[in-house]
């Protein structure tokens, strides 16, 4: 039986922070023109959060990316 690596959220090499708004997690990253962001994943019923900490990211990865 093959052991699969757990899935992780996308993390740009210029990553600044993750945030959640209206059930969507976004990644903010730096560019030469300033901060930009991208939508990453629908995370229903997760409360809005201005800056996700490591525990929040671990929860999202476990519940939305690695649920079997």
N, C-alpha and C positions, 0 to 999 in steps of 0.2 A: 504494500500500500504506500503510495506516494504522499509525503507530508508537504502540504502547500504553505508557502509563505503567506502571512496575513497581509491583506490589502491595506494600503495606506492612502490617505488623502494626497492629492497632488500638492507638491511644494516646489514652487519656482525657486531657482537659484538666487533670485532677488527678493525672496519672500520677506514680507514685513509682519503681517498678522492675518488671522482668520477672524471672521465675524458672521453673525447669523441675523437675518432679517426676514420676517414673514415666511419662516420655514425653509429658507435656503441658506446654505453656508457659502460664503464668498472668501476668496483669498485676495489680500491686498499685497502689491509688490511695487518695488521702486523701478522707475525708468529715468532716463535723462531728462524727461519732461515732468517728473514728479511722480506721485503715487497713482497707480492704476489698480483696477480690481477685475476679477473674473468670477462668474458664478460656477460653483463646483458641483453641488449636490442638493437634491431635495431632501430635507430632514423634517418631516411633518411632526408636529407636537413638541419640537424643541424650542424653548423660549428664546426670544431675541437676546443677543449678547454683543456688546460693542467690541470686545476683544476676548476671543476664546483662549482659555488656559490649557495646559497639557491634559488635565483631567477631562475637560470638555471634548477635546480632540480624540482622546482614547475612547470615550463613550461613543462618539459618532462613528469611529472606525469599527468598533465592536458591534454596534447595533445596526448600522446601515451598510457596511462594506463586508463584514465577515460573518454575518448571520447565516447559518446553514439550515 
